[in-house]
Amino acid sequence: MSPTIPTWTQPELQAWLRLLGTPGIGNASARRLLTRLGTPEQVFAAPAAAWRSCINTAQAEQLASPPPDLEQRTQHTWQWLHSQPALGVEQALIALGDPRYPPALLELADPPLLLYAQGPSAWLQRPAPLVEMAHCLAMVGSRNPTAQGADNAHQFARALAGMGWTVVSGLAAGIDAAAHEGALATAPLHTLATVAVVGTGLDRVYPTRHQDLALRIAQHGLMLSEFPLGTPPLASNFPKRNRIISGLCCGTLVVEAALASGSLITARTASEQGREVFAIPGSIHAPQARGCHALIRQGAKLVETAQDIIEELHAPTLPTLGRSVSTSTSTSTSTTTASHSLPLDFAPVADPAPPTPTVPPAAPPQAAQPLLQAMGYDPVGLDMLGARTGLDAAQLQAQLLELELDGWVVGLPGGLFQRMGKA
């Protein structure tokens, strides 16, 4: 018998929100209660003595009193669940036991018990896992990338999505946004272009300037969160969501990262989860490259092209997902109310906008080759370029302007210039 998509009732929804919203009841405690007692409704129907066999007395006392805003949160979530933010887009709640729950997350030590999802209606109506780990790659990096770093993220994501892969990131400014944009630019029809795992409730977008990007992801990919609606961008939530970003994927690519970077947390989490870690090398003078260099020294795979990743993962280069989105209603209308139970066998600071990637012509002008050779790939000022080339300031500025207009050079703060290379 084929799996069916469970429906939600308001009492069931309220029980889930009460369990996960009770102070002092974290994922581990909730998991013990569900494993021992069944569904959240069965948990609250059980006597307090049954609770104390799973959690301590203080937690049991907290569990006995519903949160004061429970009714309001239930109504808000119910309305969100049945709203349609855009044509062809819908929202879903996916609990453990739902056939759409990504199996890769069940391998985690701390899997999310409830996922909020937003995506194409036809995709969310399929009684099959939302995301398949074998063809997913996480891409993370600096919120303040170099122009080359943002372009690398865009081009790597574009190449991977063009071959049928799903690019997973966190909707943050910088590398995350460039990766999502690259995936959206080229993904074939009937594949999942990109997944954004966010650190807020899905009724909020952070940073706020990514409203349009979030909507396009919902139309051609997935927005995912384990946090209840209304959750603001709390700093503690972003490292927590990183385990989901890496956990959904067979590998994680760090494009640019400083030594003190949240991206290194994601890389470490990926390694602990048994996933592959990849890193793109950069200039020895760029702070944004030092995290990648540290990862490479620690055993991450150095990559220069998207093909390097595919070859390392022994994956085919052609789209083989075979996941055409069915628009048939024969399966989407099949429902059950018994699939939200727990499987018993599973263990704000505004960010600057990332540079807009440019596509340079096939080759730079022949006359500009000496200047490009003198520049190298590190940021450099006019005085140093003059010393290397013998050109005066006027000549340099004229050539640099032409190269910048063609996308071969980018101007940086402080009067510096940097050569752009192809990813």
C-alpha positions as CSV (number, residue, x, y, z in Angstrom):
1,M,0.0,0.0,0.0
2,S,1.5,3.4,-1.0
3,P,2.1,6.0,1.7
4,T,-0.4,8.8,2.1
5,I,-0.1,12.4,3.2
6,P,-1.5,12.8,6.7
7,T,-4.1,15.6,7.4
8,W,-4.0,17.8,10.5
9,T,-6.8,18.4,13.0
10,Q,-6.8,21.5,15.2
11,P,-6.5,19.4,18.5
12,E,-3.6,17.5,17.0
13,L,-1.9,20.7,16.0
14,Q,-2.4,22.3,19.4
15,A,-1.0,19.2,21.1
16,W,2.2,19.4,19.0
17,L,2.6,23.1,19.6
18,R,2.0,22.7,23.3
19,L,4.6,19.9,23.6
20,L,7.3,21.7,21.6
21,G,6.5,25.1,23.1
22,T,6.6,24.1,26.8
23,P,9.6,25.7,28.6
24,G,12.2,23.2,29.6
25,I,11.0,20.6,27.2
26,G,13.6,20.3,24.5
27,N,13.8,17.9,21.5
28,A,15.4,15.1,23.6
29,S,12.7,15.2,26.3
30,A,9.9,15.5,23.7
31,R,11.4,12.5,21.9
32,R,11.4,10.4,25.0
33,L,7.8,11.3,25.7
34,L,6.7,10.5,22.2
35,T,8.6,7.2,22.0
36,R,7.1,6.0,25.3
37,L,3.5,7.4,25.0
38,G,2.7,7.8,21.3
39,T,1.3,11.0,19.7
40,P,1.4,14.4,21.4
41,E,-2.4,14.0,22.1
42,Q,-1.6,10.7,23.8
43,V,1.1,12.3,25.8
44,F,-1.3,14.9,27.3
45,A,-3.9,12.2,27.9
46,A,-1.5,10.2,30.0
47,P,-1.2,10.7,33.8
48,A,1.7,12.8,35.2
49,A,3.2,9.6,36.6
50,A,3.8,8.4,33.0
51,W,5.5,11.7,32.2
52,R,7.9,11.4,35.2
53,S,9.1,8.1,33.8
54,C,10.5,10.0,30.8
55,I,11.3,13.5,32.2
56,N,12.1,15.1,35.6
57,T,9.6,16.5,38.1
58,A,10.3,20.1,37.2
59,Q,9.7,19.4,33.5
60,A,6.5,17.4,34.3
61,E,5.2,20.4,36.2
62,Q,5.9,22.7,33.3
63,L,4.1,20.2,31.0
64,A,1.0,20.3,33.1
65,S,0.3,23.9,32.4
66,P,-0.4,24.9,28.8
67,P,1.6,28.0,27.6
68,P,-0.7,31.1,28.0
69,D,-0.5,32.0,24.3
70,L,-1.2,28.4,23.1
71,E,-4.7,29.1,21.7
72,Q,-3.4,32.2,19.8
73,R,-0.4,30.3,18.3
74,T,-2.6,27.4,17.3
75,Q,-5.0,29.7,15.4
76,H,-2.2,31.6,13.8
77,T,-0.5,28.3,12.7
78,W,-3.8,26.9,11.5
79,Q,-4.5,29.9,9.3
80,W,-0.9,29.8,7.9
81,L,-1.3,26.2,7.1
82,H,-4.4,26.8,5.0
83,S,-3.3,30.0,3.3
84,Q,-1.7,30.3,-0.1
85,P,1.0,33.0,-0.3
86,A,1.4,32.8,-4.1
87,L,-0.1,30.9,-7.0
88,G,1.0,27.3,-6.9
89,V,2.7,27.6,-3.5
90,E,1.4,26.1,-0.3
91,Q,2.5,25.5,3.3
92,A,2.8,22.3,5.2
93,L,3.7,20.9,8.6
94,I,5.8,17.7,8.4
95,A,6.2,15.6,11.5
96,L,8.2,12.5,12.1
97,G,6.2,9.6,10.5
98,D,5.1,11.8,7.6
99,P,6.2,10.2,4.3
100,R,7.5,13.6,3.2
101,Y,10.0,13.8,6.1
102,P,13.6,13.7,4.8
103,P,15.1,10.3,5.8
104,A,18.6,11.8,6.1
105,L,17.5,13.8,9.1
106,L,16.5,10.7,11.0
107,E,20.3,9.9,11.0
108,L,21.0,13.0,13.2
109,A,21.5,12.8,16.9
110,D,18.9,15.5,17.3
111,P,16.4,15.4,14.4
112,P,13.8,18.1,14.2
113,L,10.5,16.7,15.4
114,L,8.4,19.1,13.3
115,L,9.3,20.9,10.1
116,Y,7.5,23.9,8.6
117,A,7.7,23.8,4.8
118,Q,6.7,26.2,2.0
119,G,7.0,25.2,-1.6
120,P,5.3,24.2,-4.8
121,S,1.9,22.7,-4.2
122,A,2.5,19.8,-6.6
123,W,5.7,19.0,-4.7
124,L,4.3,19.2,-1.2
125,Q,1.4,16.9,-2.3
126,R,3.7,14.1,-3.2
127,P,3.7,11.3,-0.6
128,A,7.5,11.0,-0.9
129,P,10.5,12.5,0.9
130,L,10.9,16.3,0.2
131,V,14.6,16.0,-0.2
132,E,16.9,13.1,-1.2
133,M,20.3,13.3,0.3
134,A,22.1,11.6,-2.6
135,H,21.7,14.6,-4.9
136,C,21.9,17.5,-2.4
137,L,24.9,19.7,-1.7
138,A,25.0,22.3,1.0
139,M,26.8,25.6,0.1
140,V,27.7,28.0,2.9
141,G,30.1,30.9,3.4
142,S,30.7,34.5,4.4
143,R,28.0,37.1,4.8
144,N,30.5,39.6,3.5
145,P,32.2,37.8,0.6
146,T,34.6,39.2,-1.9
147,A,33.2,39.8,-5.4
148,Q,35.0,36.7,-6.6
149,G,33.6,34.6,-3.7
150,A,30.0,35.6,-4.5
151,D,30.6,34.9,-8.2
152,N,32.1,31.5,-7.3
153,A,29.0,30.6,-5.2
154,H,26.7,31.7,-8.0
155,Q,28.6,29.7,-10.7
156,F,29.1,26.5,-8.6
157,A,25.4,26.5,-7.7
158,R,24.4,27.2,-11.3
159,A,26.5,24.3,-12.6
160,L,25.2,21.9,-9.9
161,A,21.6,22.8,-10.3
162,G,22.0,22.5,-14.1
163,M,23.0,18.9,-13.6
164,G,19.9,18.1,-11.5
165,W,21.4,18.7,-8.0
166,T,19.6,20.5,-5.2
167,V,21.6,23.3,-3.6
168,V,20.9,23.8,0.1
169,S,21.8,26.9,2.0
170,G,20.5,29.3,4.7
171,L,19.1,32.4,3.0
172,A,21.7,34.6,4.7
173,A,23.3,37.5,2.9
174,G,26.4,36.9,0.9
175,I,27.4,33.4,-0.2
176,D,24.0,31.9,0.8
177,A,22.1,34.3,-1.4
178,A,24.5,33.9,-4.3
179,A,24.1,30.1,-4.1
180,H,20.3,30.3,-4.1
181,E,20.3,32.7,-7.0
182,G,22.7,30.5,-9.0
183,A,20.6,27.4,-8.5
184,L,17.4,29.3,-9.4
185,A,19.0,30.6,-12.6
186,T,19.5,27.2,-14.3
187,A,17.7,24.3,-12.6
188,P,15.8,22.0,-15.0
189,L,12.1,21.7,-14.8
190,H,10.7,19.0,-12.4
191,T,13.8,19.1,-10.1
192,L,14.1,20.8,-6.7
193,A,16.4,23.8,-7.5
194,T,17.3,24.9,-4.0
195,V,16.3,24.6,-0.3
196,A,16.6,27.4,2.2
197,V,16.8,26.3,5.8
198,V,16.1,29.4,7.9
199,G,16.6,30.3,11.5
200,T,13.3,32.1,11.9
201,G,9.6,31.2,11.7
202,L,8.5,30.8,8.1
203,D,6.2,33.8,8.5
204,R,9.3,36.0,8.7
205,V,12.1,36.6,6.2
206,Y,15.6,37.5,7.5
207,P,17.3,39.5,6.2
208,T,14.1,41.4,5.2
209,R,15.6,42.4,1.8
210,H,15.4,38.7,0.8
211,Q,11.6,38.8,0.6
212,D,11.6,38.4,-3.2
213,L,14.3,35.7,-3.1
214,A,12.4,33.7,-0.4
215,L,9.2,33.8,-2.6
216,R,11.1,32.6,-5.7
217,I,12.6,29.8,-3.6
218,A,9.1,28.8,-2.5
219,Q,8.0,28.7,-6.1
220,H,10.9,26.6,-7.4
221,G,12.4,24.9,-4.3
222,L,11.6,24.7,-0.6
223,M,11.7,27.0,2.4
224,L,12.2,24.9,5.6
225,S,12.3,25.7,9.3
226,E,12.0,23.8,12.6
227,F,11.1,27.0,14.5
228,P,7.5,27.9,15.2
229,L,5.8,30.8,13.4
230,G,6.7,34.2,14.9
231,T,10.2,33.1,15.9
232,P,12.5,36.2,15.3
233,P,16.1,36.0,14.1
234,L,17.7,35.0,17.4
235,A,21.4,34.5,17.3
236,S,21.2,31.1,19.0
237,N,18.9,29.7,16.3
238,F,21.3,30.0,13.4
239,P,24.0,27.5,14.6
240,K,21.2,25.1,15.5
241,R,19.7,25.2,12.0
242,N,23.1,24.4,10.5
243,R,22.8,20.8,11.5
244,I,19.7,20.6,9.2
245,I,21.5,22.3,6.3
246,S,24.4,19.8,6.4
247,G,22.2,16.9,7.5
248,L,20.0,17.1,4.3
249,C,23.1,16.7,2.1
250,C,25.7,14.2,1.1
251,G,28.3,17.0,1.2
252,T,29.0,20.6,2.2
253,L,30.9,23.2,0.2
254,V,32.4,26.1,2.0
255,V,33.0,28.9,-0.5
256,E,34.5,31.6,1.6
257,A,34.8,31.8,5.4
258,A,36.9,33.7,8.0
259,L,38.4,31.7,10.8
260,A,35.7,32.8,13.2
261,S,32.7,31.9,11.0
262,G,29.4,30.2,11.4
263,S,30.2,28.4,8.1
264,L,33.0,26.4,9.9
265,I,30.3,25.3,12.4
266,T,28.3,23.9,9.5
267,A,31.5,22.2,8.1
268,R,32.3,20.7,11.5
269,T,28.7,19.5,11.9
270,A,28.8,17.9,8.4
271,S,32.0,16.1,9.3
272,E,30.5,14.8,12.5
273,Q,27.5,13.6,10.5
274,G,29.7,11.6,8.2
275,R,29.2,13.9,5.2
276,E,31.9,15.1,2.9
277,V,33.4,18.6,3.3
278,F,34.7,20.6,0.4
279,A,36.4,24.0,0.3
280,I,37.4,26.5,-2.4
281,P,40.9,28.0,-1.8
282,G,41.4,31.7,-2.1
283,S,44.1,34.4,-1.7
284,I,46.5,34.0,1.2
285,H,45.9,37.7,1.9
286,A,42.0,37.5,2.0
287,P,40.5,37.0,5.5
288,Q,37.5,35.4,3.9
289,A,39.8,32.6,2.6
290,R,41.5,31.6,5.9
291,G,38.6,29.5,7.1
292,C,38.7,27.5,3.8
293,H,42.4,27.0,4.1
294,A,42.1,25.8,7.6
295,L,39.5,23.3,6.5
296,I,41.7,22.0,3.7
297,R,44.6,21.6,6.2
298,Q,42.2,19.5,8.3
299,G,41.2,17.2,5.5
300,A,38.5,19.0,3.5
301,K,38.6,18.3,-0.2
302,L,40.0,21.2,-2.2
303,V,37.8,21.9,-5.3
304,E,38.2,24.2,-8.2
305,T,35.1,23.3,-10.3
306,A,31.7,21.8,-9.7
307,Q,32.9,18.7,-11.6
308,D,35.5,18.1,-8.8
309,I,32.6,17.7,-6.3
310,I,30.6,15.3,-8.5
311,E,33.7,13.1,-9.2
312,E,34.5,13.0,-5.5
313,L,31.0,11.9,-4.6
314,H,31.0,9.4,-7.5
315,A,27.8,10.9,-8.8
316,P,26.7,11.0,-12.5
317,T,26.9,14.3,-14.3
318,L,23.5,14.1,-15.9
319,P,20.2,14.7,-14.1
320,T,19.1,11.3,-12.8
321,L,16.7,12.3,-10.1
322,G,13.7,10.9,-11.9
323,R,11.5,13.1,-9.7
324,S,9.1,14.6,-12.1
325,V,6.5,16.5,-10.2
326,S,3.1,14.9,-10.5
327,T,0.1,17.1,-10.8
328,S,-2.3,14.2,-10.4
329,T,-4.7,14.4,-7.5
330,S,-5.0,10.6,-7.2
331,T,-2.4,10.5,-4.4
332,S,-2.6,14.0,-3.0
333,T,-6.2,13.5,-1.9
334,S,-5.5,10.3,0.0
335,T,-5.3,11.1,3.7
336,T,-4.9,9.5,7.1
337,T,-4.8,10.9,10.6
338,A,-2.5,8.2,12.0
339,S,0.9,9.2,10.5
340,H,2.0,11.9,12.9
341,S,3.3,9.5,15.5
342,L,7.0,9.1,16.2
343,P,8.9,6.2,14.6
344,L,10.2,4.0,17.3
345,D,13.5,3.2,15.7
346,F,15.3,6.5,15.3
347,A,17.8,7.3,17.5
348,P,20.1,40.9,14.1
349,V,22.5,43.0,12.3
350,A,21.7,44.2,8.8
351,D,24.0,42.5,6.3
352,P,25.4,44.3,3.3
353,A,24.0,43.1,0.0
354,P,26.2,40.6,-1.8
355,P,27.9,41.8,-5.1
356,T,25.9,41.0,-8.2
357,P,27.7,38.3,-10.1
358,T,28.9,39.3,-13.6
359,V,29.6,37.1,-16.6
360,P,32.8,38.2,-18.3
361,P,33.3,37.8,-22.1
362,A,35.1,34.7,-23.3
363,A,38.5,36.3,-23.1
364,P,39.9,39.6,-22.0
365,P,41.4,42.0,-24.6
366,Q,44.9,41.0,-25.7
367,A,46.1,44.5,-24.8
368,A,45.0,44.1,-21.2
369,Q,46.9,40.8,-20.6
370,P,50.0,42.5,-19.2
371,L,47.9,44.4,-16.7
372,L,45.9,41.3,-15.6
373,Q,49.1,39.4,-15.2
374,A,50.5,42.2,-13.0
375,M,47.4,42.2,-10.9
376,G,47.3,38.5,-10.1
377,Y,44.2,37.6,-8.1
378,D,44.8,39.5,-4.9
379,P,43.4,43.0,-4.2
380,V,45.9,45.6,-5.3
381,G,46.1,49.4,-5.5
382,L,47.0,51.8,-8.2
383,D,50.5,52.6,-6.8
384,M,51.5,48.9,-6.8
385,L,50.1,48.4,-10.3
386,G,52.0,51.4,-11.5
387,A,55.2,49.9,-10.0
388,R,54.6,46.5,-11.6
389,T,53.6,47.8,-15.1
390,G,55.3,51.1,-15.5
391,L,52.0,52.7,-16.5
392,D,50.9,56.1,-15.2
393,A,47.7,56.6,-13.2
394,A,45.7,57.8,-16.2
395,Q,46.6,54.8,-18.3
396,L,45.9,52.4,-15.5
397,Q,42.5,54.0,-14.7
398,A,41.5,53.8,-18.4
399,Q,42.4,50.1,-18.7
400,L,40.9,49.2,-15.3
401,L,37.6,50.9,-16.2
402,E,37.4,48.9,-19.5
403,L,38.1,45.7,-17.7
404,E,35.6,46.5,-14.9
405,L,32.9,47.2,-17.5
406,D,33.6,43.8,-19.1
407,G,33.5,42.0,-15.8
408,W,37.2,41.0,-15.6
409,V,38.1,43.4,-12.7
410,V,36.0,44.6,-9.8
411,G,36.6,47.7,-7.7
412,L,36.9,47.3,-3.9
413,P,36.7,49.7,-1.0
414,G,39.9,51.6,-0.3
415,G,40.8,52.2,-3.9
416,L,41.8,48.5,-4.5
417,F,41.1,46.4,-7.6
418,Q,40.8,42.6,-7.9
419,R,40.9,40.4,-10.9
420,M,37.8,38.1,-11.4
421,G,38.3,34.5,-12.3
422,K,35.8,31.9,-13.7
423,A,34.5,29.3,-11.2
